[in-house]
């Protein structure tokens, strides 16, 4: 009855209206001109924002309106948001860093396929963030394009203006355009996620609930050619432990990234000596005593755009496997209900690390991949994928088929089958296979997931990220959330996980039983507790357990905190020579803090801790500390400093790893006009306690590297 009554209210209020026709203006307006047009009622108005979280369908707590129009070349959106000025969360920060702020956003499903949408968001000061969302995949925040935004704080809230050029979008070349769209306002102090139109979290599927945007007849991206030349110069002073001595190296590098848009919908990118320099370092992670490879996300520009087009349920393409390409080409886009993606690149790294006497020195590895997807129904799709990598006589080929099927509003099925062939340096070949099947039920209350994964011992995807093969795993998750309408506690509930894994000989490898309980409060506050029991086979069987708790809060405008701690038992995967792996007591913890005393200053502090010991002796203790300070002079200019400290103290009688300590500093001055035009000036300094052939003792710090660099890129658009 309550749901039916809510539906009647929404219908009466017009909140479920699915269409909005926008007018065409005579020219591109300024911020103030658009605001004046909105006040005169000359623009299409969207009101009646409704909550998705915490109250599904409840009205937004603070009045919100949006006004839309276009001028034939740009889509214009003006958000008018009421709020107590003392409660608005808005910081002057680098592009993309608005996660701790209130913000507004527009979602554009330009192909109206209910599968994929652009996201353009801005905080109350106009700081931008853009992304692409695809149903069934994590949000792709690596997407960057050129658009304009401005924000202004007012006596009763704030205004945000967005101007999005059509040439920054991909859509069909049909003369009459009908796009899916949604508008969003995020209010952090109440954890409110609100939308126009109402988008329910009782339905598994986001883009399918969009309204329809009309009035875009006769628009086109037009001629769209982008050239992004870049240049980088580095001076480095490096320690060579084999000498021991310092070597100095100067490295000048220049290249060109180019983009050509074909028939409004396809992007063809060609790059020569591409910009693969990385000005932001990887976030710290614990890597000691890890049985499997640790994942570090991609940060290089060429691989980031439209990365979702290459994504499959099994991670068959991990772009960091291509380490140092010289040339590359990529094609991505849509033709009707077909999505296509292809990439080819060489890689200088495999040949450069070989001795000069090796016949493959300095040969390049060659890599290529293609994925073609057909969409049908609402949010259903089927796709094929193929990749190849070759280096001298070594080769690896992968073919795959995958599908995502919408069964109803809350149930989805995902499946994949993959086959691989690999040839080693002796030209010996082997073949492998992999299969995945998953069913997911997601809603406001009940969430259930069941998955089966089978990877043969010979399965090998050199361009992918596959931690483990020779497994037959089935796992299940069941969770439930209760929602409260009043009080600081917004929702709470348990979650249960069970997993069992055998190898292909039928031997038990793992089982896991895990239970968790979480509570979410207003003010971005979340508390979780967890306990798990586990069996793991690693040369022999180990019975393990772990309990943990975590707390996150962003209650204060100027401070957010996260802390976690876990303890139990863990395997020593890397025992000293003469020892077999054994079980030991373990503990791990993390702490992060973000401090914003002013709108321009940000301090992020991170601490990671891991320990393994026995009742008689410590095995290892690992500390990782990062301090990151950023000062934003204006929207374009910022100064950032990072200080890292890492320490591993080990017992050589119990673990095959030496003590290690490192201190490093990283200073970066950034002037960024847009996503592709930027100047970077940086300096990196590193101190290690490496054991040199002569010189300091291992416990003493020695400067092992110092680097100064300058990098400039500039967007030319025709």
C-alpha positions in Angstrom: 0.0 0.0 0.0 2.8 2.4 0.9 4.5 1.8 -2.5 1.2 2.3 -4.4 0.5 5.5 -2.5 4.0 6.8 -3.3 3.6 6.0 -7.0 0.3 8.0 -7.1 2.0 10.9 -5.4 4.9 10.8 -7.9 2.5 10.6 -10.9 0.5 13.6 -9.5 3.6 15.7 -9.0 5.0 14.9 -12.5 8.1 13.3 -11.0 7.7 10.3 -13.3 7.5 12.3 -16.5 9.9 10.8 -19.0 10.3 13.6 -21.6 11.8 17.1 -21.6 12.0 19.2 -24.8 14.6 21.9 -24.7 14.7 25.1 -26.8 17.3 26.2 -29.2 19.0 29.6 -28.4 20.3 32.1 -31.0 23.8 31.9 -29.6 26.1 30.7 -26.8 25.0 32.5 -23.6 27.2 33.5 -20.7 26.6 32.3 -17.2 24.6 35.5 -16.3 22.6 35.5 -19.6 21.6 31.8 -19.0 20.5 32.6 -15.5 18.4 35.6 -16.7 16.8 33.4 -19.4 15.9 30.8 -16.7 14.3 33.5 -14.5 12.2 34.7 -17.5 11.0 31.1 -18.2 12.7 30.8 -21.6 14.4 27.5 -20.8 13.2 23.9 -20.3 12.8 23.4 -16.5 13.3 20.2 -14.5 12.0 20.2 -11.0 10.7 17.6 -8.6 14.1 15.9 -7.8 13.6 12.7 -5.8 15.8 10.8 -3.5 17.3 7.4 -4.5 19.2 7.3 -1.1 18.3 7.4 1.7 14.6 7.6 1.0 13.6 5.9 -2.3 11.2 8.4 -3.9 11.1 11.0 -1.1 11.5 14.7 -2.2 14.9 16.3 -2.1 15.3 18.0 1.3 16.6 21.3 -0.3 14.8 22.9 -3.3 16.6 22.0 -6.6 15.9 23.0 -10.2 17.7 22.7 -13.5 17.3 24.6 -16.7 18.3 23.3 -20.1 18.8 24.6 -23.6 21.2 24.3 -26.6 22.6 26.6 -29.2 23.3 24.1 -32.0 26.9 23.6 -30.8 26.6 23.3 -27.1 24.3 21.8 -24.5 23.7 24.3 -21.6 22.6 23.3 -18.1 22.0 25.6 -15.2 21.4 24.1 -11.7 19.8 26.3 -9.0 20.3 24.7 -5.6 18.9 26.1 -2.3 20.9 25.5 0.8 22.1 27.2 4.0 25.4 28.7 2.9 27.0 27.5 6.1 26.2 23.9 5.1 27.5 23.9 1.5 30.5 21.7 1.0 32.7 23.2 -1.7 36.5 23.2 -2.1 38.8 24.7 -4.7 40.6 21.6 -5.9 42.2 20.0 -8.9 40.0 18.7 -11.6 38.2 15.4 -10.7 38.8 15.8 -6.9 35.3 16.7 -5.8 34.5 13.5 -3.9 34.3 15.4 -0.5 32.1 18.1 -1.9 28.4 18.6 -2.7 28.0 18.4 -6.5 25.5 18.4 -9.3 25.7 16.2 -12.5 24.0 15.5 -15.8 24.0 12.0 -17.3 23.7 11.7 -21.1 22.8 8.5 -22.9 23.5 9.9 -26.3 22.7 6.7 -28.3 19.6 6.1 -26.2 20.6 2.5 -25.9 20.0 2.3 -22.1 23.5 0.8 -21.8 26.0 3.6 -21.4 26.0 7.3 -20.4 28.4 10.2 -20.1 28.6 11.9 -16.7 29.4 15.6 -16.3 29.6 16.8 -12.7 30.7 19.9 -10.9 30.9 21.1 -7.4 29.5 24.5 -6.2 32.7 26.3 -7.3 32.6 24.7 -10.8 35.4 22.2 -10.3 34.8 19.5 -13.0 34.6 15.7 -13.0 33.6 13.6 -16.0 33.2 9.9 -16.5 31.4 7.2 -18.4 29.1 4.6 -16.9 28.2 1.3 -18.5 25.6 -1.1 -17.0 27.3 -4.0 -15.4 30.7 -2.3 -15.1 32.4 0.0 -12.6 32.2 3.7 -13.4 35.0 4.7 -15.8 36.4 7.9 -14.2 39.4 7.9 -16.6 37.2 9.6 -19.3 38.3 13.2 -20.0 37.0 15.7 -22.5 36.7 19.4 -23.0 33.7 21.3 -21.6 33.1 24.4 -19.5 31.7 24.9 -16.0 31.3 27.7 -13.5 29.9 27.8 -10.0 28.8 30.6 -7.7 27.9 30.6 -4.1 24.8 32.7 -3.3 23.0 34.0 -0.2 20.5 31.0 -0.3 22.6 28.2 -1.9 24.6 28.0 -5.1 24.4 28.0 -9.0 26.3 25.7 -11.3 26.5 26.3 -15.1 27.7 23.6 -17.5 28.3 24.1 -21.2 29.0 20.8 -23.0 30.1 21.0 -26.7 28.5 18.5 -29.0 31.9 17.8 -30.5 32.9 16.4 -27.0 30.2 13.7 -27.3 29.7 10.7 -29.6 26.2 10.1 -31.0 24.5 8.9 -34.1 24.3 11.1 -37.2 20.5 10.9 -37.4 18.9 14.3 -38.0 16.5 13.9 -35.1 18.2 13.1 -31.8 16.5 11.6 -28.8 18.8 11.1 -25.8 18.3 9.5 -22.4 19.3 11.9 -19.6 19.2 12.3 -15.9 20.1 15.1 -13.5 21.6 14.6 -10.1 22.2 16.6 -6.9 24.4 15.1 -4.1 24.0 16.6 -0.6 26.7 15.1 1.7 25.5 16.3 5.1 22.4 14.2 4.7 23.8 11.5 2.4 21.2 12.4 -0.2 21.5 11.1 -3.7 18.7 12.8 -5.6 17.7 12.6 -9.3 15.4 14.0 -12.0 13.6 11.8 -13.0 13.2 9.6 -10.0 15.7 6.7 -10.2 14.8 3.9 -7.9 17.3 1.6 -6.2 14.6 -1.1 -6.1 15.5 -1.7 -9.8 18.8 -3.2 -10.9 19.6 -0.9 -13.7 20.5 2.8 -13.7 20.5 4.1 -17.3 17.3 2.4 -18.2 15.4 4.7 -15.8 16.5 7.9 -17.6 14.1 10.4 -19.0 14.1 11.4 -22.7 15.7 14.6 -23.9 14.2 16.1 -27.1 14.6 19.3 -29.1 18.1 18.3 -30.4 17.2 18.2 -34.1 19.9 19.1 -36.5 22.8 18.9 -34.1 26.1 17.2 -34.9 29.7 17.1 -33.5 30.8 18.5 -36.9 34.4 18.2 -37.9 36.2 16.9 -35.0 40.0 16.5 -35.1 42.2 16.7 -32.0 45.9 17.0 -31.9 47.7 16.8 -28.6 51.5 17.3 -28.9 53.5 16.9 -25.8 57.1 17.3 -24.7 58.9 16.0 -21.6 62.4 16.5 -20.4 63.9 14.6 -17.4 67.3 15.0 -15.7 68.0 12.1 -13.4 70.8 11.2 -10.9 70.7 7.5 -10.1 72.6 5.2 -7.9 74.1 2.1 -9.5 74.5 -0.5 -6.8 76.9 -2.6 -8.9 79.5 0.1 -9.2 78.8 1.7 -6.6 78.5 5.1 -8.3 76.1 7.7 -9.4 75.1 7.9 -13.1 73.5 11.0 -14.7 70.9 10.7 -17.4 69.1 13.3 -19.5 66.0 12.1 -21.3 64.1 14.3 -23.8 60.9 12.9 -25.2 58.2 14.3 -27.5 55.2 12.8 -29.2 51.8 13.4 -30.6 48.3 12.0 -29.7 45.7 12.5 -32.4 41.9 11.8 -32.5 39.6 11.7 -35.5 35.8 11.3 -35.2 34.2 9.3 -37.9 30.5 9.8 -38.7 29.9 11.4 -35.3 30.1 8.1 -33.4 33.5 6.4 -33.9 36.8 7.7 -32.4 40.0 6.8 -34.2 43.1 7.5 -32.2 46.7 7.4 -33.5 49.7 8.1 -31.4 53.4 8.4 -32.2 55.8 8.0 -29.3 52.8 8.3 -27.0 52.7 10.2 -23.7 53.1 7.4 -21.2 54.9 9.5 -18.6 53.1 9.3 -15.3 53.1 12.4 -13.1 51.0 10.8 -10.3 52.6 8.0 -8.3 50.7 4.8 -7.4 48.9 4.8 -4.1 50.8 2.7 -1.4 49.8 -1.0 -1.0 51.1 -3.8 1.1 53.1 -6.1 -1.2 55.1 -8.2 1.3 54.1 -11.8 1.8 51.4 -11.7 -0.9 50.7 -15.0 -2.6 49.3 -13.4 -5.7 50.1 -10.3 -7.8 48.9 -7.0 -6.4 46.8 -4.9 -8.8 47.9 -1.3 -9.5 45.4 0.7 -11.7 46.3 2.2 -15.1 47.1 6.0 -15.1 48.5 6.6 -18.6 46.4 8.8 -20.9 46.3 6.7 -24.1 44.9 3.6 -22.4 42.4 5.4 -20.3 39.8 6.8 -22.7 36.9 4.4 -23.5 38.6 1.6 -21.5 35.2 0.1 -20.8 34.8 -0.9 -24.4 37.6 -3.5 -23.9 36.3 -4.7 -20.5 35.2 -8.3 -20.1 33.9 -10.2 -17.0 37.3 -12.0 -16.9 40.0 -9.3 -17.0 41.6 -10.3 -20.3 43.1 -6.8 -21.0 45.2 -5.1 -18.3 46.9 -2.2 -20.2 49.8 -2.0 -17.9 51.1 -5.2 -19.5 52.1 -2.9 -22.4 54.9 -1.2 -20.6 56.7 1.2 -23.1 55.0 1.5 -26.5 56.4 3.4 -29.4 53.3 3.7 -31.5 49.7 2.8 -30.9 46.3 3.0 -32.6 42.8 2.6 -31.1 39.3 2.6 -32.6 36.2 2.8 -30.3 32.6 3.7 -30.7 29.1 2.6 -31.8 27.3 1.8 -35.0 23.6 1.4 -34.2 23.4 -1.3 -31.5 27.0 -2.5 -32.2 29.9 -1.3 -30.0 33.3 -1.8 -31.5 36.8 -1.5 -30.0 40.3 -2.3 -31.4 43.8 -1.5 -30.2 47.3 -2.2 -31.5 50.6 -1.2 -30.0 54.2 -2.3 -29.8 56.2 -2.5 -26.6 59.9 -1.7 -26.3 60.3 -2.9 -22.7 60.7 -6.7 -23.3 63.7 -6.2 -25.7 65.3 -3.4 -23.7 65.8 -5.4 -20.5 67.7 -8.1 -22.3 71.5 -8.4 -22.6 72.9 -6.9 -25.8 74.2 -10.3 -26.8 70.7 -11.7 -26.8 69.4 -12.0 -30.4 66.1 -10.5 -29.4 67.8 -7.3 -28.1 66.3 -4.7 -28.6 63.2 -6.2 -30.3 59.7 -5.0 -29.6 56.7 -7.0 -28.5 53.6 -6.6 -30.6 50.1 -6.5 -29.0 46.7 -6.2 -30.5 43.1 -6.8 -29.4 39.5 -6.3 -30.6 36.1 -6.5 -29.0 32.8 -6.4 -30.8 29.5 -6.1 -28.9 25.9 -6.4 -29.9 23.2 -4.9 -27.7 19.6 -6.0 -27.6 16.5 -5.6 -25.4 17.1 -3.4 -22.4 20.6 -3.8 -20.9 21.3 -7.1 -22.6 24.3 -7.7 -24.7 26.6 -10.3 -26.2 30.3 -9.8 -27.3 33.3 -11.4 -28.7 36.9 -10.6 -27.8 40.3 -11.5 -29.3 43.8 -10.5 -28.3 47.4 -11.4 -29.4 50.8 -10.7 -28.1 54.1 -11.8 -29.7 57.7 -11.4 -28.8 60.2 -13.3 -30.9 59.1 -16.9 -30.9 56.9 -16.4 -27.9 53.2 -15.9 -28.6 49.9 -15.8 -26.8 46.4 -15.7 -28.3 43.1 -15.3 -26.6 39.5 -15.6 -27.9 36.4 -15.1 -25.8 32.7 -14.7 -25.9 30.7 -13.1 -23.1 27.1 -12.0 -22.5 25.1 -10.0 -20.0 21.3 -10.8 -19.9 18.6 -8.9 -18.1 16.2 -11.4 -16.7 13.8 -8.9 -15.0 14.1 -5.6 -13.1 16.3 -7.1 -10.4 18.0 -10.3 -11.8 20.9 -10.4 -14.3 23.0 -13.2 -15.7 26.6 -12.8 -16.8 28.6 -15.5 -18.6 31.9 -15.9 -20.4 33.9 -18.6 -22.2 37.5 -18.0 -23.2 40.2 -20.1 -24.9 43.9 -19.4 -25.0 47.0 -20.7 -26.8 50.6 -20.0 -25.7 53.9 -20.7 -27.3 57.1 -20.4 -25.3 60.7 -19.5 -26.5 61.3 -23.2 -27.4 58.1 -23.0 -29.6 56.3 -25.5 -27.4 52.5 -24.8 -27.4 49.7 -25.4 -24.9 46.1 -24.5 -24.8 43.8 -23.5 -22.0 40.2 -22.6 -21.3 38.2 -20.5 -18.9 34.5 -20.3 -18.0 32.5 -17.9 -15.8 28.8 -17.9 -15.0 27.2 -15.4 -12.6 23.7 -14.5 -11.5 23.0 -11.3 -9.6 20.0 -10.0 -7.8 20.2 -6.4 -6.6 17.6 -4.3 -5.0 17.0 -1.8 -2.1 16.8 -4.6 0.5 18.0 -8.0 -0.8 21.2 -8.6 -2.7 22.3 -12.0 -3.9 25.1 -13.1 -6.1 26.2 -16.6 -7.2 29.3 -17.2 -9.3 31.1 -20.1 -10.9 34.7 -19.7 -12.3 36.7 -22.4 -14.0 40.3 -21.7 -15.3 42.3 -24.7 -16.6 46.0 -25.1 -15.5 47.1 -24.0 -19.0 45.0 -20.9 -19.2 47.2 -18.0 -20.0 46.3 -14.4 -20.9 49.5 -12.4 -21.2 47.7 -9.1 -21.8 45.2 -9.7 -18.9 45.2 -9.7 -15.2 44.5 -13.2 -14.0 46.0 -13.9 -10.5 45.4 -17.6 -10.5 44.7 -20.6 -12.8 43.9 -24.3 -12.2 40.8 -23.5 -10.2 37.1 -24.4 -10.1 35.5 -21.9 -7.7 31.9 -21.3 -6.7 31.1 -18.5 -4.4 27.9 -16.9 -3.1 26.9 -13.7 -1.4 23.7 -12.9 0.4 23.0 -9.5 2.0 20.0 -7.5 3.3 19.6 -3.9 4.2 16.9 -2.4 6.4 16.2 1.3 5.8 15.0 3.8 8.4 13.1 7.0 7.6 14.1 9.0 10.7 17.1 9.4 13.0 20.8 9.4 12.3 20.9 5.7 11.4 19.8 5.4 7.7 20.3 1.7 7.0 21.9 -1.4 8.4 22.1 -5.1 7.7 24.2 -8.3 7.5 26.1 -9.9 4.6 27.2 -13.5 4.2 29.8 -15.0 1.9 30.7 -18.6 1.1 33.3 -19.9 -1.3 34.8 -23.3 -2.2 37.5 -24.0 -4.7 39.0 -27.2 -6.2 41.8 -27.6 -8.7 41.3 -29.8 -11.8 42.7 -32.9 -10.1 39.8 -32.6 -7.6 42.0 -31.5 -4.6 40.4 -28.9 -2.3 42.2 -25.6 -2.5 40.1 -23.2 -0.5 36.9 -22.7 1.4 35.8 -19.5 3.0 32.8 -18.6 5.3 32.5 -15.0 6.1 29.9 -12.8 7.9 29.7 -9.0 8.1 27.4 -6.4 9.5 27.3 -2.7 8.5 25.6 0.5 9.6 25.3 3.7 7.6 24.6 7.0 9.3 24.0 10.6 8.2 27.1 12.7 7.6 28.8 10.1 5.5 29.5 7.8 8.4 29.7 4.0 8.0 30.7 1.3 10.5 31.5 -2.4 9.6 32.5 -5.5 11.5 33.5 -8.8 9.9 34.6 -12.3 10.9 35.8 -15.1 8.5 36.9 -18.7 8.7 39.1 -20.1 5.9 40.9 -23.2 4.7 43.8 -22.7 2.2 46.0 -25.3 0.5 49.6 -24.1 -0.1 51.9 -27.0 -0.2 49.9 -28.2 2.8 46.5 -27.3 4.3 46.1 -24.3 6.6 43.0 -23.5 8.7 42.8 -19.7 9.1 40.6 -17.0 10.6 40.3 -13.2 10.7 38.2 -10.6 12.4 38.1 -6.9 11.4 36.3 -3.6 12.0 36.3 -0.4 10.1 34.9 3.1 10.5 34.6 6.0 8.0 33.2 9.4 8.7 32.9 12.7 6.8 30.6 14.3 9.4 32.7 17.5 9.5 33.0 19.7 6.4 36.7 20.1 7.0 37.7 16.5 8.1 37.1 12.9 7.0 38.6 9.8 8.6 38.9 6.2 7.8 40.3 3.5 10.2 40.4 -0.3 10.0 42.0 -3.1 12.0 42.0 -6.8 11.5 43.7 -9.7 13.3 43.8 -13.5 12.9 46.1 -16.0 11.3 47.9 -16.0 8.0 50.3 -18.2 6.0 53.9 -17.3 5.6 54.1 -17.8 1.9 57.8 -16.9 1.6 59.6 -18.9 4.3 63.4 -18.9 4.8 65.4 -21.5 3.0 65.0 -24.9 4.6 61.5 -24.1 6.0 58.1 -25.0 4.7 55.2 -22.5 4.6 53.7 -22.3 8.1 50.8 -20.6 9.9 51.4 -17.5 12.0 49.5 -14.8 13.8 48.7 -11.7 11.7 47.5 -8.2 12.2 46.9 -5.4 9.7 45.5 -1.9 9.9 45.0 1.3 7.9 44.3 4.9 8.7 43.5 7.7 6.3 42.7 11.3 7.0 41.7 14.2 4.8 42.0 17.7 6.3 40.5 20.8 4.6 40.9 23.8 7.0 40.4 26.1 4.0 38.8 25.7 0.6 42.3 25.8 -1.1 44.3 23.6 1.2 44.1 19.8 1.4 46.2 17.4 3.5 45.8 13.6 3.0 47.5 11.3 5.5 47.7 7.6 5.0 49.2 4.8 7.2 49.2 1.1 6.4 50.4 -1.6 8.8 50.9 -5.3 8.5 52.5 -7.8 10.8 53.2 -11.6 11.0 54.6 -13.3 14.0 54.7 -16.4 16.2 54.6 -16.6 20.0 58.3 -16.9 20.0 59.5 -14.5 17.3 58.4 -11.8 14.9 58.4 -12.7 11.2 58.0 -9.3 9.6 56.5 -5.9 10.3 55.6 -3.5 7.4 54.9 0.2 7.8 53.8 2.4 4.9 53.2 6.2 5.5 52.2 8.8 2.9 51.6 12.5 3.5 50.1 14.4 0.6 49.6 18.1 0.7 48.0 20.2 -2.0 47.4 23.9 -2.3 45.1 25.2 -5.0 45.9 28.8 -6.0 43.0 28.8 -8.5 41.1 26.3 -10.7 44.2 26.0 -13.0 47.3 26.3 -10.7 48.2 23.9 -7.9 51.2 22.8 -5.9 51.4 19.3 -4.5 53.9 17.6 -2.2 54.1 13.9 -1.3 56.3 12.3 1.3 56.5 8.5 1.5 58.1 6.3 4.1 58.2 2.5 3.8 59.8 0.0 6.2 60.0 -3.8 6.3 61.7 -5.4 9.4 62.2 -9.1 8.9 63.5 -12.1 10.7 65.8 -13.8 8.2 65.5 -17.1 10.0 61.8 -17.2 9.2 61.2 -15.3 6.0 63.2 -15.0 2.8 63.2 -11.3 2.6 65.7 -8.6 3.7 65.1 -5.6 5.8 64.2 -2.5 3.7 63.5 1.2 4.3 62.8 4.0 1.9 62.0 7.7 2.2 61.0 9.6 -0.9 59.7 13.1 -1.7 57.7 14.3 -4.6 57.0 17.9 -5.5 54.7 18.8 -8.4 53.6 22.2 -9.7 50.6 21.9 -12.1 49.1 24.4 -14.4 46.1 22.7 -16.1 43.8 24.7 -18.4 41.7 21.6 -19.4 41.9 17.9 -19.4 44.6 17.8 -22.1 46.4 21.2 -21.9 48.7 21.2 -18.9 52.2 22.1 -17.7 53.9 20.0 -15.0 57.1 20.8 -13.2 58.3 18.2 -10.8 61.1 16.8 -8.6 61.4 13.4 -7.0 64.0 12.4 -4.5 64.6 8.9 -3.0 66.6 7.6 -0.1 67.1 3.8 0.5 69.0 1.6 2.8 70.2 -0.6 0.0 73.3 -2.8 0.6 76.0 -1.5 -1.7 79.2 -3.4 -2.6 81.1 -0.8 -0.6 79.9 2.1 1.5 77.2 2.5 4.1 75.8 -0.3 6.2 72.3 -1.6 5.2 70.6 0.3 8.0 71.9 3.7 6.8 70.0 5.8 4.2 71.7 6.5 0.9 70.4 8.7 -1.8 69.6 6.3 -4.7 67.8 8.6 -7.1 66.9 12.2 -7.8 64.9 13.3 -10.8 63.7 16.7 -12.1 61.2 16.8 -15.0 59.1 19.2 -17.0 56.2 18.1 -19.2 53.9 20.2 -21.4 50.9 19.1 -23.4 48.6 21.2 -25.5 45.2 20.5 -27.1 44.6 21.6 -30.7 41.0 21.1 -31.8 39.7 21.6 -35.3 
